[in-house]
Amino acid sequence: MSSMTCGELAELMASSSLYAVFDVRERGEYNARQIANATSLPRSQIELRIEELVPNRNIPLVVYDEGGTRAQLAARLLTDLGYADVSVLDGGIAAWEREGRPTASGVNVPSKAFGEKVQQEHAVPDISPRELKQLLDANTEILILDVRTPEEYGRFCIPGGLNVPGGDLVLWAEALRQKPETKVIVNCAGRTRSIIGTAALRRLGLTNVLELSNGTMGWLLAGYDLETNPNRKGPRAPENSQARALGLAMKLAEEEMIAWTSAESILEISTGKGGGVTYIIDVRSESEFESGRIAGSINVPGGQAVQRTDDFIAVKNAKVIFVSHRSARAVMAAYWYKKMGFRDVSVLQGGIQSWFESGRTLVRGPEQKYPLGYERAKSAVRLRKTAEIQRVLPDSSVTILDVGVSLDYQAAHLPGAKWISRVWLELRLPRELPDEGSPILVTCHDGVQSVFAARTLAERGYFNVSVLEGGVEAWQAAGFETEKGLTVCWSEPIDVVLSPSITGDKEAMQRYLDWEVKLTR
């Protein structure tokens, strides 16, 4: 593998070349500090995500850690998976900081900073939680649109709020226009999605729309209760409003000079003839995506596509093509990406409907794709059934390692299992288990990560390693008992960064909101 100096990386990042920079540390470490505009790809996620993030294996990749050996291990893995141009940043982020180069903290920083920029430049009107509460108490005619994902909405919402994921707002624009006397309040968990959603509707000509300042977190901090586990599903936009959405989007596309891509061009890309890197992003809902999609496309519902650009667009200066049913939602996503500075953004002409009507093939059903290198890793390890493991479990000489997500381990793990992140496996395990002949059983939630971990252990000289086939899911399905909690951790459980809106920590909520507001200062 090759190395790259901080100066060389800075020069690459200032260029118009195709490249990707990955922070291979844990998500919590990335959240604390990161090289500005790098993508988080913990080493434990490489096989699961790299094909989607970098579909062309000849693109230059740069990986870094804090200046230790994890980046070298990640580079070796990427090379083993077929990536031809992988470099390690000399000295990692520590060297980058010593040279005074730009860093950031938090997750999805580019999108969140953009949201704050939109708020400032467009003076997006807002309403405070206190003002909204007064309107609710007075039975004022209002409509609260919660633009978070259905999963987020299903936990809690502003009382009476309706779930309309942000990418679908264009479908509601005409219906909302017909009721100018109704105050429309757009909210998310914090700030970004409500700012973008409100700005989008106002760009389409609506004047009766306000964003809820600081979203559900602001509501809680103001001392008000949320509605928990709302049992209503997000309503469909009225048919006449959906029909008018395409006209609104076409007008916007013309005014903003949004480019179109033909179906023939998509076919060239999907067959590998296009070269370079192109992300085909389908902004419809998950259920729509599963009902019929273009091969090779990625499902990122519209609001998330804008909220989490760095999670999905890893290769800088790549092409991005947005897809939706008849293009209305795709145009809105492309509009925001152009505003964010993406250089090559377009929309599939006519959308999925046109693709289907022309007789082209659609892939249907849930995606069932194994991670890159999975079959090879699986062939190199010993798989054991749950019944067999249950019989030998009382043998205290067997060390059970859970290498899955710490949240999954906390929710349920085999009795006596120790948790260790795959990011630290080679570096920490020899200290805990110096005897390479120790019997080891590797598990995780679904049995995938454990296959990769077992192969790594075998390569490191451990010769008595087996894998629980199907993981903890199969164990539970067989009716066997599990334990809960972070009982024994051999590495710090910082692989997941939870939003304060989920943890309920009000001090963390306030810190988060303060951080977000300061992103453009």
Backbone torsions as a table, in degrees:
resi	resn	phi	psi	omega
1	MET	NA	157.5	-179.3
2	SER	-105.4	168.5	178.2
3	SER	-121.0	165.6	-178.9
4	MET	-141.5	136.5	177.4
5	THR	-79.5	164.9	178.9
6	CYS	-62.5	-38.3	178.5
7	GLY	-64.0	-41.2	178.5
8	GLU	-65.6	-38.7	177.6
9	LEU	-66.0	-42.9	179.0
10	ALA	-59.7	-39.9	178.4
11	GLU	-65.3	-41.8	177.9
12	LEU	-62.7	-43.2	-177.2
13	MET	-69.9	-19.0	177.6
14	ALA	-90.5	-3.1	-175.7
15	SER	-91.4	174.8	175.4
16	SER	-98.9	16.3	-179.5
17	SER	-74.0	165.3	171.1
18	LEU	-86.9	126.2	180.0
19	TYR	-163.0	165.8	174.5
20	ALA	-140.6	140.8	177.2
21	VAL	-118.8	123.6	-176.5
22	PHE	-117.9	131.6	169.4
23	ASP	-91.3	112.9	-172.3
24	VAL	-98.0	11.7	176.5
25	ARG	-79.5	-179.9	177.3
26	GLU	-65.5	156.5	-178.5
27	ARG	-59.9	-36.2	179.6
28	GLY	-66.2	-37.6	176.9
29	GLU	-66.2	-42.5	177.4
30	TYR	-61.1	-41.9	-179.3
31	ASN	-61.3	-36.5	-178.0
32	ALA	-69.7	-42.2	176.8
33	ARG	-165.9	144.6	-175.3
34	GLN	-153.0	158.7	170.1
35	ILE	-69.6	129.5	-176.2
36	ALA	-56.3	130.7	177.4
37	ASN	74.1	13.7	170.8
38	ALA	-82.0	159.2	178.9
39	THR	-103.9	136.0	177.1
40	SER	-78.0	120.8	174.7
41	LEU	-142.7	80.2	178.6
42	PRO	-52.8	147.2	-175.5
43	ARG	-57.0	-29.4	179.4
44	SER	-70.5	-13.6	-177.6
45	GLN	-104.8	-2.0	-171.9
46	ILE	-59.3	-51.9	-178.0
47	GLU	-63.5	-30.9	-176.1
48	LEU	-76.5	-28.5	-169.0
49	ARG	-122.9	-16.3	-168.3
50	ILE	-64.2	-36.5	-179.1
51	GLU	-62.5	-38.0	179.4
52	GLU	-74.2	-39.6	-177.7
53	LEU	-73.6	-37.6	-178.9
54	VAL	-133.9	84.5	-176.3
55	PRO	-70.5	-18.3	178.1
56	ASN	-103.8	116.5	-172.7
57	ARG	-80.0	3.1	177.1
58	ASN	-100.0	0.1	-179.6
59	ILE	-71.3	136.4	176.3
60	PRO	-62.3	127.9	178.2
61	LEU	-118.4	138.6	174.7
62	VAL	-123.4	128.8	179.5
63	VAL	-118.5	148.8	178.3
64	TYR	-147.2	156.9	170.3
65	ASP	-131.5	-148.8	-179.7
66	GLU	-82.7	-2.5	-177.5
67	GLY	118.1	13.3	-179.3
68	GLY	-99.5	-140.6	-174.6
69	THR	-107.0	-6.2	-177.3
70	ARG	-64.2	-37.2	178.6
71	ALA	-64.6	-37.3	177.9
72	GLN	-64.6	-40.9	177.4
73	LEU	-64.5	-40.2	178.4
74	ALA	-64.8	-42.0	179.7
75	ALA	-63.1	-40.4	178.5
76	ARG	-62.9	-41.2	179.1
77	LEU	-64.5	-45.1	180.0
78	LEU	-61.7	-40.2	177.5
79	THR	-64.5	-41.3	178.7
80	ASP	-63.0	-29.9	179.6
81	LEU	-84.1	0.4	173.5
82	GLY	106.4	5.1	179.0
83	TYR	-82.4	126.6	-164.8
84	ALA	-91.6	-16.1	-172.7
85	ASP	-134.6	80.8	-175.7
86	VAL	-118.2	129.6	178.7
87	SER	-125.9	152.0	175.5
88	VAL	-105.7	133.4	178.0
89	LEU	-72.5	120.3	179.1
90	ASP	-58.9	122.5	176.0
91	GLY	79.2	-4.0	176.3
92	GLY	60.2	-157.8	-176.8
93	ILE	-67.4	-24.4	177.9
94	ALA	-62.7	-44.8	177.9
95	ALA	-66.6	-39.6	178.4
96	TRP	-58.1	-43.8	179.8
97	GLU	-68.8	-39.8	179.8
98	ARG	-60.3	-30.3	178.7
99	GLU	-85.7	3.3	176.2
100	GLY	73.7	26.1	-178.0
101	ARG	-87.8	160.1	-169.6
102	PRO	-69.0	132.9	174.0
103	THR	-126.2	170.0	178.8
104	ALA	-144.4	169.7	173.4
105	SER	-133.7	158.1	-178.7
106	GLY	98.2	179.4	178.7
107	VAL	-116.2	150.0	179.8
108	ASN	54.6	40.0	-175.2
109	VAL	-59.5	-45.2	-178.9
110	PRO	-56.6	-42.9	-178.6
111	SER	-69.2	-41.1	-177.8
112	LYS	-69.9	-38.6	175.8
113	ALA	-64.0	-38.2	177.3
114	PHE	-62.8	-41.6	178.4
115	GLY	-58.8	-42.9	178.6
116	GLU	-66.6	-34.8	176.7
117	LYS	-64.4	-42.5	177.5
118	VAL	-61.7	-42.4	179.7
119	GLN	-58.4	-44.0	-177.8
120	GLN	-71.6	-48.6	-172.4
121	GLU	-73.5	-28.7	-176.6
122	HIS	-107.4	2.3	-179.8
123	ALA	46.3	52.7	-177.8
124	VAL	-61.0	121.8	-176.0
125	PRO	-70.7	143.4	-179.1
126	ASP	-131.9	172.9	177.0
127	ILE	-135.8	137.9	-178.5
128	SER	-79.6	157.7	175.4
129	PRO	-55.4	-39.1	-179.4
130	ARG	-63.1	-42.8	179.4
131	GLU	-66.5	-39.5	178.5
132	LEU	-65.0	-42.0	178.8
133	LYS	-60.3	-39.3	178.3
134	GLN	-64.1	-40.2	177.6
135	LEU	-64.6	-41.4	178.2
136	LEU	-63.9	-43.6	-179.8
137	ASP	-64.7	-29.8	-178.9
138	ALA	-89.5	4.8	-178.7
139	ASN	55.5	36.1	176.6
140	THR	-66.7	148.7	-179.6
141	GLU	-73.4	100.5	-179.9
142	ILE	-133.1	161.8	176.5
143	LEU	-135.0	118.4	-179.1
144	ILE	-100.4	118.2	-179.9
145	LEU	-108.4	114.9	-179.9
146	ASP	-92.1	112.6	-171.3
147	VAL	-95.0	13.6	176.3
148	ARG	-74.9	176.8	177.5
149	THR	-70.2	158.1	176.7
150	PRO	-57.0	-34.2	179.6
151	GLU	-65.0	-45.1	178.8
152	GLU	-64.2	-46.1	-179.5
153	TYR	-60.3	-36.8	-177.1
154	GLY	-64.2	-17.9	177.5
155	ARG	-81.5	-44.3	-177.5
156	PHE	-169.6	162.1	177.9
157	CYS	-157.6	168.0	169.9
158	ILE	-62.6	136.2	-177.1
159	PRO	-50.4	125.1	178.7
160	GLY	85.4	-2.7	-177.5
161	GLY	-67.3	147.6	177.9
162	LEU	-110.7	139.3	-177.5
163	ASN	-85.4	111.5	174.0
164	VAL	-129.8	91.1	-179.1
165	PRO	-47.4	141.2	-168.9
166	GLY	-50.5	-36.2	-179.1
167	GLY	-67.5	-17.5	-177.9
168	ASP	-90.7	-3.2	-174.8
169	LEU	-60.0	-33.9	179.9
170	VAL	-60.2	-30.1	179.5
171	LEU	-70.4	-19.9	-179.2
172	TRP	-96.5	-8.8	-169.7
173	ALA	-56.0	-47.1	-176.8
174	GLU	-67.8	-39.1	178.2
175	ALA	-62.8	-39.7	179.2
176	LEU	-70.1	-33.1	179.3
177	ARG	-65.1	-31.1	-177.8
178	GLN	-74.0	-9.3	-180.0
179	LYS	-125.9	67.9	-175.7
180	PRO	-64.7	-20.0	179.9
181	GLU	-78.4	-13.3	-179.7
182	THR	-87.8	127.3	173.8
183	LYS	-79.1	126.3	179.3
184	VAL	-104.6	121.1	-178.7
185	ILE	-110.2	123.8	-179.9
186	VAL	-104.8	128.3	179.3
187	ASN	-136.2	155.9	171.4
188	CYS	-134.9	-158.4	179.2
189	ALA	-75.0	-37.8	-178.6
190	GLY	-129.8	-99.2	-172.1
191	ARG	-128.2	-46.8	-164.2
192	THR	-58.0	-53.7	-174.4
193	ARG	-67.5	-32.2	177.5
194	SER	-72.4	-35.4	175.9
195	ILE	-63.6	-50.5	-177.6
196	ILE	-64.9	-41.1	179.5
197	GLY	-63.3	-44.2	178.9
198	THR	-65.5	-44.8	179.4
199	ALA	-62.3	-36.7	179.5
200	ALA	-63.3	-47.6	-179.9
201	LEU	-64.3	-38.0	178.9
202	ARG	-70.1	-33.8	175.3
203	ARG	-64.3	-27.2	177.8
204	LEU	-85.4	4.5	172.5
205	GLY	104.6	1.4	-179.5
206	LEU	-82.6	142.5	-179.5
207	THR	-118.5	-4.7	-176.2
208	ASN	-102.2	30.4	-174.0
209	VAL	-118.8	134.7	178.3
210	LEU	-132.4	148.9	172.5
211	GLU	-93.8	143.0	175.5
212	LEU	-79.1	115.6	-177.3
213	SER	-58.7	119.7	176.0
214	ASN	69.4	11.3	169.7
215	GLY	54.7	-146.8	-177.6
216	THR	-65.5	-29.7	177.5
217	MET	-66.6	-43.2	176.9
218	GLY	-62.2	-37.1	178.4
219	TRP	-61.8	-46.4	178.6
220	LEU	-65.5	-42.0	-179.5
221	LEU	-65.8	-23.8	176.8
222	ALA	-80.0	-4.7	176.4
223	GLY	94.8	14.2	-178.0
224	TYR	-102.7	154.9	-179.0
225	ASP	-90.0	145.7	173.7
226	LEU	-91.9	155.6	171.8
227	GLU	-81.5	121.6	-176.4
228	THR	-97.0	145.7	177.4
229	ASN	47.7	54.2	178.2
230	PRO	-59.7	131.6	-174.1
231	ASN	-96.7	11.7	178.0
232	ARG	-98.0	142.3	177.5
233	LYS	-87.6	157.2	177.8
234	GLY	-61.9	130.6	-177.9
235	PRO	-74.4	153.7	172.7
236	ARG	-78.1	145.4	175.3
237	ALA	-64.5	144.9	177.9
238	PRO	-54.6	144.4	-174.6
239	GLU	-56.8	-42.8	-178.3
240	ASN	-66.5	-30.8	178.0
241	SER	-71.7	-40.0	176.3
242	GLN	-62.3	-39.1	-178.8
243	ALA	-65.3	-35.4	-179.5
244	ARG	-79.5	-17.2	-175.8
245	ALA	-61.4	-39.0	-177.9
246	LEU	-63.0	-41.1	177.9
247	GLY	-62.2	-42.2	177.7
248	LEU	-62.1	-42.6	-178.8
249	ALA	-66.9	-40.1	179.8
250	MET	-63.0	-40.3	178.0
251	LYS	-63.4	-42.9	178.8
252	LEU	-63.9	-43.1	-179.5
253	ALA	-60.5	-39.8	178.8
254	GLU	-67.4	-45.4	-178.3
255	GLU	-65.3	-36.6	-176.4
256	GLU	-96.8	3.4	178.2
257	MET	55.2	47.9	176.7
258	ILE	-78.9	131.1	-175.6
259	ALA	-79.5	156.7	177.5
260	TRP	-115.8	149.4	176.9
261	THR	-120.5	136.4	-179.0
262	SER	-81.6	161.2	175.9
263	ALA	-62.5	-34.7	179.6
264	GLU	-62.7	-39.0	178.6
265	SER	-65.8	-38.5	177.5
266	ILE	-62.0	-42.0	-179.6
267	LEU	-63.5	-38.7	176.9
268	GLU	-61.4	-42.4	-179.5
269	ILE	-65.3	-45.6	-175.9
270	SER	-66.8	-22.0	178.0
271	THR	-95.2	4.2	176.1
272	GLY	82.1	10.4	-177.7
273	LYS	-85.7	-13.8	-174.4
274	GLY	-77.3	-27.1	-175.3
275	GLY	71.2	178.4	179.5
276	GLY	62.9	-148.4	177.3
277	VAL	-136.7	127.1	176.7
278	THR	-130.4	127.2	174.7
279	TYR	-98.7	121.7	174.4
280	ILE	-100.1	106.7	-172.7
281	ILE	-108.2	116.9	178.9
282	ASP	-92.9	114.9	-173.1
283	VAL	-95.3	11.3	176.4
284	ARG	-75.9	175.8	178.2
285	SER	-69.2	165.4	179.3
286	GLU	-60.4	-41.7	-178.8
287	SER	-66.3	-38.6	176.6
288	GLU	-64.7	-42.0	180.0
289	PHE	-59.7	-44.0	-179.2
290	GLU	-70.7	-23.1	-179.9
291	SER	-74.0	-15.7	178.3
292	GLY	164.4	119.2	-175.2
293	ARG	-141.1	163.4	176.2
294	ILE	-81.0	134.0	179.2
295	ALA	-56.8	133.3	178.8
296	GLY	88.2	-4.2	179.4
297	SER	-81.7	158.8	-179.6
298	ILE	-112.7	134.1	178.6
299	ASN	-90.4	110.0	175.8
300	VAL	-136.1	90.6	-178.9
301	PRO	-47.6	142.1	-166.6
302	GLY	-40.9	-50.3	-178.7
303	GLY	-62.1	-37.1	178.8
304	GLN	-71.8	-32.4	179.2
305	ALA	-61.2	-36.1	179.1
306	VAL	-83.2	-37.0	-177.4
307	GLN	-70.3	-29.1	-170.5
308	ARG	-131.8	48.4	-175.8
309	THR	-55.2	-43.1	-174.7
310	ASP	-71.7	-17.4	177.9
311	ASP	-76.2	-18.6	-173.9
312	PHE	-123.1	-28.4	-179.5
313	ILE	-105.8	86.3	-176.1
314	ALA	-85.1	-35.3	-178.2
315	VAL	-84.0	115.9	-179.0
316	LYS	-72.0	145.5	179.4
317	ASN	68.4	17.8	177.0
318	ALA	-79.2	166.7	174.3
319	LYS	-82.7	144.2	176.6
320	VAL	-128.7	123.8	177.1
321	ILE	-118.0	123.9	179.8
322	PHE	-97.1	144.2	-177.0
323	VAL	-132.6	137.0	169.9
324	SER	-146.2	-166.5	-172.6
325	HIS	-63.7	-60.7	176.4
326	ARG	-123.1	16.5	172.2
327	SER	94.7	-9.6	-177.8
328	ALA	-60.8	-51.2	-178.8
329	ARG	-68.2	-34.6	178.6
330	ALA	-64.5	-39.3	178.5
331	VAL	-61.7	-42.0	180.0
332	MET	-63.5	-41.5	178.1
333	ALA	-64.0	-43.4	179.4
334	ALA	-63.4	-37.3	177.8
335	TYR	-57.4	-47.1	-178.2
336	TRP	-71.1	-36.7	179.0
337	TYR	-64.8	-37.7	175.7
338	LYS	-63.0	-41.4	179.2
339	LYS	-64.0	-31.2	179.7
340	MET	-77.1	-10.4	177.1
341	GLY	103.7	6.6	175.5
342	PHE	-66.0	133.8	-168.8
343	ARG	-86.2	-29.5	-172.9
344	ASP	-130.3	84.0	-175.9
345	VAL	-121.7	136.3	178.0
346	SER	-149.1	176.3	-178.0
347	VAL	-128.2	138.4	176.3
348	LEU	-65.1	119.4	-179.0
349	GLN	-60.0	121.6	176.9
350	GLY	83.2	-12.0	175.3
351	GLY	68.8	-168.3	-179.3
352	ILE	-60.7	-36.8	-178.1
353	GLN	-61.2	-44.9	178.7
354	SER	-65.8	-39.7	178.0
355	TRP	-58.1	-47.2	-178.4
356	PHE	-66.4	-44.2	-177.0
357	GLU	-65.4	-24.4	179.3
358	SER	-83.5	1.0	176.6
359	GLY	87.6	7.6	179.5
360	ARG	-77.1	157.0	-173.4
361	THR	-77.2	140.4	172.1
362	LEU	-119.1	142.6	174.6
363	VAL	-89.4	135.4	-176.8
364	ARG	-122.6	156.1	177.9
365	GLY	90.3	170.5	179.0
366	PRO	-62.8	148.2	176.3
367	GLU	-67.9	130.5	178.4
368	GLN	-127.7	83.3	-174.6
369	LYS	-130.6	125.1	177.9
370	TYR	-77.7	150.8	178.9
371	PRO	-59.9	158.6	179.8
372	LEU	-61.4	127.9	178.9
373	GLY	84.3	2.9	-174.6
374	TYR	-65.5	-47.6	-176.4
375	GLU	-61.8	-39.8	178.7
376	ARG	-65.4	-42.9	178.8
377	ALA	-65.1	-40.2	-178.4
378	LYS	-63.2	-37.3	-179.0
379	SER	-69.5	-15.0	-176.0
380	ALA	-100.6	1.2	-177.3
381	VAL	-122.2	165.4	178.9
382	ARG	-98.9	117.8	178.4
383	LEU	-94.7	140.0	-180.0
384	ARG	-128.9	139.7	-179.6
385	LYS	-73.9	159.1	-178.1
386	THR	-61.3	-41.1	-177.7
387	ALA	-62.7	-40.2	179.0
388	GLU	-65.3	-42.8	-179.8
389	ILE	-65.6	-39.2	-178.6
390	GLN	-61.5	-32.3	-179.5
391	ARG	-73.5	-33.9	-176.4
392	VAL	-96.1	-5.2	-175.7
393	LEU	-57.2	-38.5	179.4
394	PRO	-60.9	-14.0	178.9
395	ASP	-69.4	107.0	-173.7
396	SER	-69.3	-10.8	-179.6
397	SER	-77.4	-13.8	-179.9
398	VAL	-83.7	124.9	175.0
399	THR	-92.9	121.7	179.4
400	ILE	-97.8	119.0	178.9
401	LEU	-108.5	124.4	173.3
402	ASP	-101.7	117.2	-175.1
403	VAL	-110.7	16.5	-179.2
404	GLY	-83.5	-161.7	178.1
405	VAL	-70.3	138.3	-176.6
406	SER	-60.7	-33.0	178.2
407	LEU	-65.0	-37.9	177.0
408	ASP	-66.6	-42.2	177.4
409	TYR	-61.2	-41.7	179.5
410	GLN	-63.2	-36.4	-178.3
411	ALA	-74.7	-37.3	-178.9
412	ALA	-169.7	130.3	173.9
413	HIS	-148.3	163.3	179.0
414	LEU	-62.4	144.8	178.5
415	PRO	-53.6	127.2	177.3
416	GLY	84.4	0.5	-177.3
417	ALA	-69.5	142.9	174.1
418	LYS	-103.1	142.9	180.0
419	TRP	-101.1	136.9	172.6
420	ILE	-147.1	135.2	178.4
421	SER	-73.1	141.3	175.9
422	ARG	-60.7	-25.0	178.4
423	VAL	-58.6	-31.6	-175.1
424	TRP	-108.9	4.8	-168.9
425	LEU	-55.1	-54.5	-176.4
426	GLU	-68.3	-26.8	-173.4
427	LEU	-89.3	-29.0	-175.5
428	ARG	-103.3	-32.3	-173.0
429	LEU	-63.0	-41.2	179.3
430	PRO	-57.1	-28.6	177.4
431	ARG	-72.0	-37.8	-178.4
432	GLU	-82.6	-36.5	-178.3
433	LEU	-130.5	79.2	-177.7
434	PRO	-69.2	-22.7	-178.5
435	ASP	-81.6	110.8	-178.1
436	GLU	-68.8	-10.6	177.0
437	GLY	-93.5	0.4	179.9
438	SER	-59.8	133.1	176.4
439	PRO	-70.3	126.8	-176.4
440	ILE	-127.4	132.8	171.7
441	LEU	-112.8	123.1	-177.4
442	VAL	-103.5	132.4	179.5
443	THR	-133.9	168.6	169.0
444	CYS	-163.1	-171.8	-174.5
445	HIS	-61.7	-49.5	-173.8
446	ASP	-119.3	2.5	177.3
447	GLY	89.8	2.6	-177.9
448	VAL	-86.7	-56.2	179.9
449	GLN	-58.0	-35.3	-177.5
450	SER	-65.9	-30.1	176.4
451	VAL	-64.8	-46.9	178.6
452	PHE	-64.0	-40.6	-179.0
453	ALA	-64.9	-42.0	-179.3
454	ALA	-63.6	-39.3	177.9
455	ARG	-63.9	-41.3	177.9
456	THR	-60.5	-44.0	179.9
457	LEU	-62.2	-40.3	178.6
458	ALA	-63.1	-41.1	179.2
459	GLU	-66.4	-25.4	179.8
460	ARG	-88.0	1.6	174.2
461	GLY	106.1	-5.0	176.4
462	TYR	-76.1	122.2	-171.0
463	PHE	-112.9	6.0	179.7
464	ASN	-126.0	57.7	-173.0
465	VAL	-116.2	136.6	174.7
466	SER	-136.6	166.9	-175.7
467	VAL	-125.0	135.0	174.0
468	LEU	-74.6	110.8	-177.6
469	GLU	-64.5	127.0	-179.6
470	GLY	83.5	-6.3	174.8
471	GLY	64.8	-159.0	-177.0
472	VAL	-64.1	-30.8	177.2
473	GLU	-57.9	-46.9	-179.9
474	ALA	-67.7	-37.3	178.2
475	TRP	-60.2	-46.9	179.5
476	GLN	-67.9	-39.3	179.6
477	ALA	-62.3	-28.0	178.3
478	ALA	-80.9	-3.5	176.7
479	GLY	87.6	12.8	-178.9
480	PHE	-85.9	153.0	-175.3
481	GLU	-75.1	152.3	175.6
482	THR	-129.9	169.1	174.0
483	GLU	-112.5	160.7	178.0
484	LYS	-120.3	161.4	174.4
485	GLY	97.8	164.2	175.4
486	LEU	-86.2	69.9	-168.6
487	THR	-68.1	-52.0	177.9
488	VAL	-137.3	115.7	-179.0
489	CYS	-116.8	124.6	178.5
490	TRP	-95.0	0.2	168.0
491	SER	-146.6	157.6	-176.0
492	GLU	-68.1	130.4	-178.3
493	PRO	-77.4	73.7	179.7
494	ILE	-117.7	25.8	-179.2
495	ASP	-79.5	-13.2	-178.5
496	VAL	-126.2	137.0	173.9
497	VAL	-114.0	110.4	-178.8
498	LEU	-89.6	140.2	175.2
499	SER	-65.5	141.1	176.1
500	PRO	-57.7	-24.1	178.5
501	SER	-66.2	-24.1	178.3
502	ILE	-87.7	-42.3	-178.2
503	THR	-72.3	-26.1	-178.8
504	GLY	80.1	7.8	-179.6
505	ASP	-77.5	106.2	-174.1
506	LYS	-68.9	-33.9	176.4
507	GLU	-64.5	-41.0	177.5
508	ALA	-65.5	-36.2	176.8
509	MET	-59.6	-46.7	-177.8
510	GLN	-66.0	-40.5	177.7
511	ARG	-62.2	-41.8	-179.6
512	TYR	-62.9	-47.2	-178.9
513	LEU	-64.1	-40.7	177.7
514	ASP	-62.1	-41.9	178.0
515	TRP	-60.9	-43.4	-175.6
516	GLU	-65.2	-43.8	-179.1
517	VAL	-62.0	-32.8	-175.6
518	LYS	-83.8	-2.7	-173.6
519	LEU	-60.1	-30.2	-177.8
520	THR	-104.0	8.9	-179.6
521	ARG	-92.5	NA	NA
